[in-house]
Amino acid sequence: MVQLIDHLKESRLGDDGPGANELANQLQEARSTLYLLCADDTVELADTLVRRVWGIRPTAGSDVRRAEYHETVALLRRFTQRLRQEIAAS
């Protein structure tokens, strides 16, 4: 996630200026919140999910791309389930 935040700050999302900075700041706040409130495994899962989403390509026309998409959705579901379990336990 750190690399994503750094990239957003450097690239400014195609010179989107304040919008890119706002997104990078929101990502950093979310990351900080996860570190404060969640178990290490959940934080690692969130980082994996962000890296995966950042690197995913469009799904049209390729079985590999569709498989990547489905793997990403499964990872999102695992993260959501884990986060719900942590919330319920607190």
C-alpha positions as CSV (number, residue, x, y, z in Angstrom):
1,M,0.0,0.0,0.0
2,V,2.9,2.3,0.7
3,Q,4.1,2.0,-2.9
4,L,0.6,2.9,-4.1
5,I,0.4,6.0,-1.9
6,D,3.8,7.1,-3.1
7,H,2.9,6.5,-6.7
8,L,-0.3,8.5,-6.4
9,K,1.6,11.4,-4.8
10,E,4.3,11.3,-7.6
11,S,2.1,10.8,-10.6
12,R,-0.9,12.9,-9.3
13,L,-3.1,10.5,-11.3
14,G,-2.5,12.2,-14.6
15,D,-2.0,15.7,-13.1
16,D,-5.4,15.5,-11.4
17,G,-3.8,17.7,-8.7
18,P,-5.8,18.0,-5.5
19,G,-8.0,14.9,-6.4
20,A,-4.9,12.7,-6.5
21,N,-3.5,14.2,-3.3
22,E,-6.9,13.7,-1.6
23,L,-7.0,10.0,-2.6
24,A,-3.5,9.4,-1.4
25,N,-4.3,11.1,1.9
26,Q,-7.4,8.9,2.3
27,L,-5.4,5.8,1.5
28,Q,-2.9,6.7,4.2
29,E,-5.6,7.4,6.8
30,A,-7.2,4.0,6.0
31,R,-3.9,2.3,6.3
32,S,-3.1,3.9,9.6
33,T,-6.6,3.0,10.9
34,L,-6.0,-0.6,9.9
35,Y,-2.7,-0.7,11.7
36,L,-4.3,0.7,14.9
37,L,-7.4,-1.4,15.0
38,C,-6.8,-4.7,13.2
39,A,-4.6,-7.7,13.7
40,D,-1.4,-8.1,11.6
41,D,-3.0,-10.8,9.4
42,T,-5.8,-8.4,8.5
43,V,-3.4,-5.6,7.7
44,E,-1.4,-7.9,5.5
45,L,-4.5,-9.1,3.7
46,A,-5.5,-5.4,3.1
47,D,-2.0,-4.7,1.7
48,T,-2.3,-7.7,-0.6
49,L,-5.7,-6.7,-1.8
50,V,-4.5,-3.1,-2.6
51,R,-1.5,-4.4,-4.5
52,R,-3.8,-6.8,-6.4
53,V,-6.4,-4.2,-7.3
54,W,-3.7,-1.7,-8.4
55,G,-2.2,-4.3,-10.7
56,I,-5.3,-5.8,-12.2
57,R,-6.1,-5.3,-15.9
58,P,-9.4,-5.1,-17.7
59,T,-11.2,-8.4,-17.9
60,A,-12.6,-8.3,-21.5
61,G,-11.3,-10.9,-23.9
62,S,-8.9,-13.0,-21.8
63,D,-9.4,-16.0,-19.7
64,V,-6.3,-15.1,-17.7
65,R,-7.7,-11.6,-17.0
66,R,-11.0,-13.0,-16.0
67,A,-9.3,-15.4,-13.6
68,E,-7.3,-12.5,-12.1
69,Y,-10.6,-10.7,-11.6
70,H,-12.2,-13.6,-9.9
71,E,-9.2,-14.1,-7.7
72,T,-9.3,-10.4,-6.7
73,V,-13.0,-10.6,-5.9
74,A,-12.3,-13.7,-3.7
75,L,-9.5,-11.8,-1.9
76,L,-11.9,-8.9,-1.3
77,R,-14.4,-11.3,0.2
78,R,-11.8,-12.8,2.4
79,F,-10.7,-9.4,3.6
80,T,-14.3,-8.3,4.2
81,Q,-15.1,-11.5,6.1
82,R,-12.0,-11.1,8.3
83,L,-12.7,-7.5,9.0
84,R,-16.3,-8.4,10.0
85,Q,-15.0,-11.1,12.3
86,E,-12.7,-8.6,14.0
87,I,-15.4,-6.1,14.4
88,A,-17.8,-8.7,15.9
89,A,-15.1,-9.8,18.3
90,S,-14.5,-6.4,19.7
